[in-house]
């Protein structure tokens, strides 16, 4: 299946570099619009984005679990420090 997209070539005045967006920017003070072209892509028949989405979600889940574990260890360390203090 063929899919056509509009590509807007822009020059980013703040970062001195070229950008390509699928839409024209609303604010023209940061970007200089150099032109627009239609680009055609051939999408494979039966294309299914779900496997890639599932992998991305699994990666997010793994990162969230790691962040939770780090927070949990830090809380346990703080509790240990507080319970180790002697009360006079």
C-alpha positions in Angstrom: 0.0 0.0 0.0 1.3 3.4 -0.9 1.0 6.3 1.6 1.7 9.9 0.8 2.9 12.4 3.4 3.6 16.1 3.3 7.1 17.0 4.4 7.9 20.6 5.3 11.6 21.5 5.2 12.4 24.2 7.8 15.5 25.9 9.1 15.6 26.3 12.8 16.9 29.8 13.5 17.6 29.1 17.2 19.8 26.0 16.7 21.1 26.8 13.2 20.0 23.5 11.7 17.5 21.9 9.3 14.3 20.2 10.4 11.6 18.3 8.6 8.1 18.2 10.0 4.8 16.8 8.8 3.1 20.1 9.3 3.9 23.8 8.8 4.9 25.5 12.1 2.4 28.0 13.6 5.2 30.3 14.8 7.4 31.6 12.1 9.7 33.5 14.4 11.9 30.5 15.2 11.6 28.7 11.8 12.2 29.6 8.2 10.0 27.5 5.9 12.0 26.4 2.9 9.4 24.4 1.1 7.0 21.5 1.1 7.1 18.3 -0.8 4.9 15.2 -1.0 6.8 12.0 -0.2 5.4 8.6 -1.0 6.2 5.5 1.0 5.4 1.9 0.2 3.9 0.4 3.4 4.2 -3.4 3.4 0.9 -5.3 3.2 -0.2 -6.6 6.5 1.8 -4.0 8.4 1.1 -4.3 12.1 2.6 -1.8 14.6 1.4 -3.7 17.6 4.6 -5.8 18.2 6.8 -2.6 18.2 4.3 -0.9 20.6 4.3 -4.0 22.9 8.1 -3.9 23.0 8.1 -0.2 23.8 5.6 -0.8 26.6 7.7 -3.6 28.0 10.7 -1.3 28.0 8.7 1.4 29.9 7.5 -1.2 32.4 11.1 -2.4 33.0 12.3 1.2 33.5 9.4 1.9 35.9 10.2 -1.2 37.9 13.9 -0.2 38.1 13.0 3.4 39.2 10.5 2.0 41.8 13.2 -0.4 43.2 15.7 2.5 43.4 13.2 4.6 45.3 12.3 1.6 47.6 16.0 1.0 48.4 16.5 4.7 49.2 13.4 4.8 51.5 14.7 1.6 53.3 18.1 3.3 53.7 16.5 6.4 55.3 14.4 4.2 57.7 17.6 2.3 58.7 19.4 5.5 59.4 16.6 6.9 61.5 16.2 3.7 63.5 20.0 3.5 64.1 20.0 6.9 65.9 20.3 6.8 69.6 17.7 8.8 71.5 19.2 10.6 74.6 
